[in-house]
């Protein structure tokens, strides 16, 4: 499955990563979505996630993905705010098939 993997750097310091999946299989449609991102714990709260998601959306759109699915853990309020900042509309909350926290599924159109 085609995907783009981006690393986020500030100067010479790695701060996070973004995965942009150009299409979804059944599993990613349920949990995972088109874009997954993560910021290193000591770099959180500085706006890096918002910029990483913004750049992931640029890549997704350049690959023809118009409706972008992004999810986050049910208890991750910071990530939910980031997704909503870029236009994410909550679709559903689903159980995690891996047994982890439930996932909030958002569509960004």
N, C-alpha and C positions, 0 to 999 in steps of 0.2 A: 504494500500500500504506500502510495506516495506521501511524503511528509517533508517538512522543512524544520530543521533544528537550529535555533538561534541561541547564542550566548550573550549575556548582558555584561558589559564591562564598564567600569568607571575608572578611567586611567588604565592602570595595569591590574586593577582588582576585579576579579570575577564577582558579580553580585547576584546572578541568577541565570535561568534558562527558560526558553519558551519552545514548545513543540507545536507545530501547526500541521494538522492532518488534513490533507486535501480532500479526503472523502471519509465516510464512516462505514464501518461494518456494524453488525448487530450489537456487539459488545460496546463499542464506542458511542453508538446511538443511545444506549442506556446509561453508561457511565464513562466519562472521559471527554467526549465531545471533540470538536475540531481543534480547540486550543487548550493546552495545558501549560501552566507557568508556575515557577517557584522562585522565591527570593531567599537567599541565605539568611538564617535567623538573625545574624548580627547586622543585617542591612535592611531589615523590615522597617516600615513606618516612614520611609523617605520618598515615596512616590515611584519607586522603581517598578513595582507591579503594574501600576497604571500605564506607564510608558511601554513596558513589555507587552501588555495586552494590546495597546494601540498599534504597536508595530506588528504584532501577530495578526491583527485585523487587516492591516495593509497587505500582508502576504496572502492571507486567505482570500481576500477580494481579488488580488492579482491572479489567483488560481481559479477564479470563477465561483467561489463559494459566496453566495449572497446572504443566506440565512446561516449564521454561525452559532453553533452550540458550544456553550462553555459551562462547566460545572465547578462547584466547590463544596467542601464539607459543610454540612448543616450548621455546625458551630463556628464557622470561620466568618465572622461578621466583617472583618477587614476585606477579605476577598469578595464577599457579596457586594460590598460598597463599591469596590473597584469595577466589578462587572456591571453593576447598575450605572456607574458613572459613564461607561461607554455605550449605554443604551440597552443593556441586558434587561429582558423582561422575564420574570420567573414563570416557568412553565409548570414544573412539578418538583416534588421532593421524592426521591426513590431510595429504597434500601440499597446498600452497597453489596453486590454479590460476593465480594471478597470478605465480608463480615466487618468491615470498618464502619466509620460514621456514614450516616445517610448523606445523600448528595442532593444539592439544590441545582436544578437544571435551568439554565437561562438561554434564551434565544436573543441574538443581536442581529437585527435586520438593517 
